[in-house]
Amino acid sequence: MSKDDVRLEVLSQARELAADAPNLTPAQVDEIVKLLDVLIEAIERNAGTEEAERLARPLAEGLVQNRN
């Protein structure tokens, strides 16, 4: 299992746990899930690419802008 696979698994599990967390309001769950989705998408788009390091800032900006 690659580092990206491990990261994706951790984020996916965190997403599931957040959805079932009794101590979070629905609004908090929604925000956490959105953030985790952005992180998951970033890993999936760039898994295994060395060029991603050079493009990290523009990619991050694009991901954030796409969520607005």
C-alpha positions as CSV (number, residue, x, y, z in Angstrom):
1,M,0.0,0.0,0.0
2,S,1.4,3.4,-1.0
3,K,1.6,6.5,1.1
4,D,-1.2,8.0,-1.0
5,D,-3.4,4.9,-0.5
6,V,-2.9,5.1,3.3
7,R,-3.7,8.9,3.2
8,L,-6.9,8.2,1.2
9,E,-7.9,5.5,3.6
10,V,-7.4,7.7,6.7
11,L,-9.3,10.6,5.2
12,S,-12.1,8.3,4.0
13,Q,-12.5,6.8,7.5
14,A,-12.4,10.3,9.1
15,R,-15.2,11.3,6.7
16,E,-17.3,8.4,7.8
17,L,-16.6,9.1,11.5
18,A,-17.4,12.8,11.1
19,A,-20.8,12.0,9.6
20,D,-21.7,9.9,12.7
21,A,-20.1,12.1,15.4
22,P,-22.8,12.8,18.0
23,N,-20.9,15.8,19.4
24,L,-20.9,17.8,16.1
25,T,-23.7,19.9,14.7
26,P,-25.0,19.2,11.2
27,A,-23.2,22.4,10.0
28,Q,-19.9,21.3,11.5
29,V,-20.2,17.9,9.9
30,D,-20.9,19.5,6.6
31,E,-17.8,21.7,6.8
32,I,-15.6,18.9,7.9
33,V,-16.9,16.6,5.1
34,K,-16.3,19.4,2.6
35,L,-12.7,19.8,3.8
36,L,-12.0,16.1,3.7
37,D,-13.5,15.9,0.2
38,V,-11.1,18.5,-1.0
39,L,-8.2,16.7,0.6
40,I,-9.3,13.4,-0.9
41,E,-9.7,14.9,-4.3
42,A,-6.3,16.5,-4.2
43,I,-4.6,13.2,-3.4
44,E,-6.6,11.3,-6.1
45,R,-5.8,13.9,-8.7
46,N,-2.1,13.9,-8.0
47,A,-1.3,10.4,-6.7
48,G,2.2,9.4,-7.7
49,T,3.1,12.6,-9.7
50,E,6.4,14.3,-8.9
51,E,5.2,17.4,-10.8
52,A,2.5,17.9,-8.1
53,E,5.0,19.4,-5.8
54,R,5.8,22.2,-8.3
55,L,2.1,22.7,-9.0
56,A,0.9,22.4,-5.4
57,R,-0.1,26.1,-4.9
58,P,-2.0,26.5,-8.2
59,L,-3.8,23.1,-7.6
60,A,-4.7,24.1,-4.0
61,E,-6.1,27.4,-5.2
62,G,-8.1,25.7,-7.9
63,L,-9.6,23.2,-5.5
64,V,-10.7,25.9,-3.1
65,Q,-12.1,28.1,-5.9
66,N,-14.1,25.1,-7.2
67,R,-15.8,24.7,-3.8
68,N,-17.1,28.3,-3.7
